[in-house]
Each structure stands twice: as structure tokens, then as C-alpha cells.
Amino acid sequence: MASVQRADLVLSGGGVKGIGLVGAVAALADAGYAPQRVSGTSAGALVGAILAAAAQRGVVTADQLRALAMQIDYRALLDQGPVQRIPLLGPAVGVLTGDGIYRGDALHDWVEEQLAEYGVSTFADLALPDRGLPPEQRYRLVVTVADVTLGQLIRLPWDYQRVYGLDPDRQSVADAVRASTAIPFFYRPATLVAADGRKSTLVDGGLLSNYPIDSLNRPRGRPRWPTFGVTLLPDLPAENEQLIPALRPLHLLTGPTLLEQVVTTILVGHDQTYLNQPSVSARTIRVDTADIGVLDFNLSEAQKTALYDKGFAAAREFLSHWDFADYVGRFR
């Protein structure tokens, strides 16, 4: 068995493509890397939360991660409200009103159940005693969300106290993950009530940063261990309909829609230039998932296996030429 090496992980968004993230993380675990901190957006927040909970208990293995990937029933996470159940018209109404096609309660409950198996409920359960970090960042997990009420990017749990006046140790991890996965027009936005009673609407962190690779950077000095990123982002597709099948009902009203283009750009457009920076590219594992749609919740077992295997193979290939000392010499 490979010797244990520490690493921080940053996991991108990507909807159901998140199984590819699990495959990549499994390959890192198989190679002996033990996750210390995990940062994620959307699907990356979901995978990252479970990974952080497992790491907190010291039980991360490749076999365990593969079992997780295979057990997810994505169709069970599509919980429509009464209006959205109206054939054809209902989903379009959910999109146009901003309530989304699906409520997101099933996703929240699934995450909550998975975390409970590791004894994790609030961020206090993911506290990390690392004096090299600012106090507000001493957690094993950080998730990215977009606060559209305040118009800013939010990192949870780091910003609970600064922005909302809330004690981060008392906040639900599942609530934060649910907010980060609230894909605009698809899942109902999340609501966060600040200490002074102000309400904020939170949506998918990919609106502002789908691949938050800079979130775990240490500002000064030589990094103690690598920070690997895993991204599932394709290039912007010529066929938006393949990427956003859930918005097809709108074609009955207007044909191919601006909303489709907006959501596509939210999910894949922001980080393309950033990914081309040499220092970012050199520590990024890219998983080719272009043949699966972000919101293709009807994945077959064969497709799940293929996504997992692609992630595993991509990480294996990356590690075959990774050299931490060389990276530090070139970029730090």
C-alpha cells in the first residue's frame, strides 16, 4: 500500500457528472493521498462534504468511494412540487417564476443521511485544529454559494459570522451543501436568515465560481502539501439542449431560450480562462465527461460506471507525471 501523503482538494461543479469527481478522489486515495481540507461548488460541495466527513473519521478508501458513487439514485433527487407536476407546462412555470423545477428537499435529506453515518451534522463536527489558518477557516470543508440578495460570492462556513452574524459551528452542513447545489431555474433557491432577521437567497455557487481552485491557497510561504483540483467542465457546447435537458419544456413557448444559454454559461463559462493559467492547469485533474449532460438524472448503471472510471483514469494519468517539488520550484 502507498505511504500516506497529505493533500487539499478542490472539486468543481458539474451536476450528475459528480460521479467523475468520486472516481478521481478514489484514485488519489488509492495512491496514498489523505484529504485534509476540501473545497467544492455544487456537485463538488456534495461530494466534498461526504469526503470531509469520512476524512474527519479517518475512513477514506477507494472501495468506500466507489460504493458511494454507485449507490446514488439521481432520479430520487427530483422532487417536484404540485405545480411543477403539471405535464409540460409545470416545469416551465417553475423556471419562469424562479422557484425551480424541483424543490431540492430530497437532495438535502440524502446528504444529511450520508453525513449522519459519520457523526456529522453541523460544521462544529468538521472543525480542524490548524493554527496555520485564520480562525474562521479552521474547518475541513468549505462550500461556495452565490448570495443573489447581496450580490456576492459566499464561502461557508467561513462567512457565516462576517456576513450573517451567525455562529458557524451551529450551522448545518447539509443546509450549506443544499444551497451550493441550487442550480438556478432547476432547484428551488435556498433561504438563509441572518442574525438580524435579514433574508438572503442563495443559489448554486457556480454562478460566481464553479471551480474555486484559489479558495485553499495559503497566502505566504511554501505550501506544506499540494492542493489538487478536479474539474468536470467541458468547453461550451454547440448544443445547449444536450447540457440542459431540464429546460426543454421552454421550447414549447419560445424555442431555444436565453435561459438555457445563461445557465450553460453559469456552469461552464466562468472558469475557462482561469483554467488556462499554467499554475492552475499544472495541479488540475481534468475529467472528460462531455458525453453526459449536467442534468441527465436518468443515468444507467453503465453510465455511472463509465463516469467513475473516467475520473479514476484521469487522476491516475495526472499522478503519473505529478511532482510536488517541481511544482513548487516553478510556481512558488
N, C-alpha and C positions, 0 to 999 in steps of 0.2 A: 504494500500500500504506500502511496506517495506521502512524503512528510507534509505536515500541516503548515500552510502559509496563510498569512492574513491578507485580506483584500476588502476594499469597499466596492459596492456595486451600485450602478445607476441603470435603471430599467425604463425603457421608453413605453409610451402608449402604443396601442395597436389593436384594440378590440379583442376579438376571439383569437387573433394571431398570438396572443399572450402565451399560448402553449409553446411557441417557439422560444420565448423567454425562459420557460421552465427547462427546456432541453439544454439551452446554453448554460444555465446555472448548474444543472446536473453535471455537465461536463467539467465545469470549474471545480465542483465538489469532488468529482472523480479524480481530478488531478491534484487534489490535496488543498485547495483553497477554502478557507473558512471565512464566511462573510462577517464583517464587523459592523458596518453601517450600510443601510440600503436606502436609496432614494428612488422614488418612482412616480410616474404620472399615469393615471387611468389604469389600463391593464397592468402596467408596471407597478402601480401602487397596490393593486390587488395581490399580485404575485409577491411583491416585496414585503407586504405585511405578514403573509404566512411564512415567508422565508425568515424574516426578522424574528418572528415568534419562535420558530424552530431553532434558530441560532441562539436565542436567549436561553433555551433549554439544552443547547449543545447536541442537537439530534438531527443535523442536516446530512442526509446521504443521497446519493444519486438515485437509488431504488425508491426511496421515500418520495422524491420529487417526481419521478416518473409515474408513480401510483397516483399522485395528486393530479397530474396532467390528464391522465386517462379517466379519472372519476368525474370530472366536471361535466355536468349536463347543461349545456348552454341554453337549451330550449326552456328549461325550467326557470331561467332567469328573465324570461319575457312575460312580465305580469301586467297585462293591460287593465286599465280602468274601465268602467262601464261604457263611457262614451267611445273610447278607443276600440271597443269590441265591435262596434258597428262596421260591417264589411265595407271595405274600400274607403268610405268617407271618414270613418272614425280615426284612423291613423293620420289622415291629412289634417283633421281638426286639431288633434294633439300637437302636430307640428306648428300649425299656424297660430295657436293660442300660446305656445311656449311651454305647455305642460308636458310635452313629450309624448311619444307613443306608448312608453312603458313607465310604470311607477318607480321601479328600482328597489322596492321593498324586498323582493326575493333575493336580489343580489346582496343587499345589506345583511339579510338574515343568514345567508350562506357563509359570508365572510365571518360574521360573528360566531357561527358554529365552529368553523375551522380554527379560529383563534382560541376559542374556549378549550379546545383539545390540548392546547399548550399552556393553559392557565393565563391567557392574555385577554384583558378586557379594555383597560384604559392605558394611556401612554405611560403611566407610572410603572406598568408591568414591563415596559421596554426601555427603562432607564439604563443609561450606560455610564459607569463611573470613570469618565475620561477627563482628567483635569487639563488636558491639552486643548479642549474645546470650550467655547463660550458656554456658560451655564444653560442657556436656552436651547443649545444644540446637543445636549448630552442625552441623546436618545438613539436607539438602534435603527429607528425608522423615521424618514421624513417623506411626506407626500406633497405633491404640487397640486394646487387648485387655483381656479380663477374666480375672484370675487367680482362679479359684474356690477354689484351695487356700488362698491368703492372704486371699481375700475383698476384693479391691481392684482398682481401675482401674489399668492399666499403660500407659504411653506408651513405645513402643520406637522408637528406641534410647535414649531419654533415661534410662530406668530400669534399664537392664542393670547398670550399676555400682552404683547406690544400693540396689537391691532384691536383686540376684542376685550381686553381686560379679564380674560378667563384663565384659570389655573390649568396649565397643560396636563398636569398629572391626573386630573379628574375627567379628561375628555375621552370619549370613546374612539378607539382605533377604527372600528367598523364604520362609524359615522364619517370619519375623515376619508376613508377609502371610498365610501359611497359617494361623497362629494366629488372626489377626483375622477370617478368613473361616470359622472353625469354628462354624457355626451349630449351636446346641445341638440334639441329637437327630437332626440331619441329617448333619453331617460329624463324623468322629471328633475328639475333642478333641486338642489338641497338648500335648506334654510338654516342659517346659524344665527342665534340670538346672542348679542354681546352682553357684557355685564350691565351696561346702562340701558338695556332694552332695545337697542337698535337691531334691526334685522338685516342680514346680508344674504343675497342669493349667490350660491356657489355652484359652479359648473366644472366640467372636465378641465383639468389643468393644461391639457394640450392646446387649449385656446391661446395660451401665452408661452408655454414651454413643454412641448411633448417629449423632449429628450433633455432633461435637466442635468447634463453632464458636469456643469460647473458647480452644482449645489454642494458637493462634498469636498471641493478643493480646500486645502489648508493654505491660508494666505501667505505664510512665511516659511522659509527653510525647506530642506529636503523632505519629501513625503516619506513616512515610515514604511508604507506598503503601497501597492498600486491601487488605483481606482479604475476598475473596468466598467465600460458601458456596453449595454446590449441594446441594439436598435432594430426595430422591425419595419422601419419606414421605407416604403417604395418611393420611386420617383412619382411625381404627379401623373396619374394615369390618363390616357386619352379618353377612356370610358369611365366617367364618374359613376355610372349606374352599376358597374361591377363592384365598385368600392363601397357604395352606399345603397344597397338594395332596399333598405327600410324606407327610403324616401320615394320609391317608385310610385306609391299611390298619388303623389302630387302630379304625376304626369297626366293624370285624368283631368286635372284642372288647367295646367299651363304648359305641359310638355316638360323637357329637361329644365330644371329650375336653378335659380340663383342660389337657393338654399343648399342644394347639392354641392354646388361649387364652393360655397362658403365653408360647409362642413368638411369637405375634402381638403381645402386649404388649411383649415384649422388643424387637421390631423397630420398632414404630411408636409405642408409648405414651409412652416416657420424655421425648421432646423436644417434645411438642406445646405445653406451656405455655411452654417456653423460646423456641420459635419465635415466640410472640406478643409477645415483648418488642420494642418499637419499634427499639432499636439493633441487634437481631439481624435482625429482619424486613427492615430497610432495606438490608441487604447480602446478602440471601439470594435465590438464584435457585431458584424452585420449579418442578419439572418434574412435570407431571400424567401419572402412569403408572398410574392406578387400574385400567385395563383389562387390566393384565398382572400375574400373580401373582409374588411374590418368588422362588418356587422353580419357576417354569414353565420348565424347562430345554429344553422342546421348541419353542423359538421358531422360527417360519418366517422366511424372509428378509424377507418383507413386514413382519413384526412387529419385526424388528431395525431395519429402515429407519425404521419409524414411531417407535420409541423414540428413535433417534438424532435424527430430525428434530424431535421434541418438545423434546428437550434443547437443540438448536440454536436453535429458535424462542424458547424460554423465555429463554435468555441474550440473544438479540438484543433481545427486548422489554424485559428488565431494563436493558440498556445504553442503551436509547433515552431513559431518564429518569434514569440514574445521574449524580450529580455529587459527586465526591470532596470538593471544598471545602465543599459544602453539608453533606455527611455529617459532616465533622469539626466544622463550626460548630455542628451540632445536638447531637452526642453526645460530643464530646471537648473 
